[in-house]
Structures are given as structure tokens and as C-alpha cells.
């Protein structure tokens, strides 16, 4: 009798919409790729996830937190 593979806990896995492609982030921030990579080199960009193929993803919650940290007070 074959055993079934254990069910994944979907609540702990990031949803596809929670991981933004770099192009989506650049569009939302309205900055060119060169600016984003300059921020990244300076340690001033939102946290990124680097896939084995070299592409980057940014968690929605990390981008939102990064933006909130840059809000100016009135």
C-alpha cells in the first residue's frame, strides 16, 4: 500500500500574490531598476528573496513595512 505524501500547511506558505516581482515593485515605487539596485547596495531597499535563477521577489509585507518606515511626520 502506497503512503500519501504529507499535506502541506498552506497557511504558513506565502501566497503567490504576497510575493511581488521586481518589475511590480519598481512600477509601484515609480523608480528605475538602477535606483533600486543602488538602494540595495546601500542597504536601504526593502528585503528581497533571491531565487536560484537569480530573479528577485519582495514580500508584500516587507514592502509595506519599508514604505511605512519612510513616512514623514507632519
Buried (B, 14 or more C-beta within 10 A) or exposed (E): EEEEEEEEEEEEEEEEEEBBEBEBBBEEBEBEEEEBEEBBEEEEBBEBEEEEEEEBBBBBEBBEEBEEEEEEEE
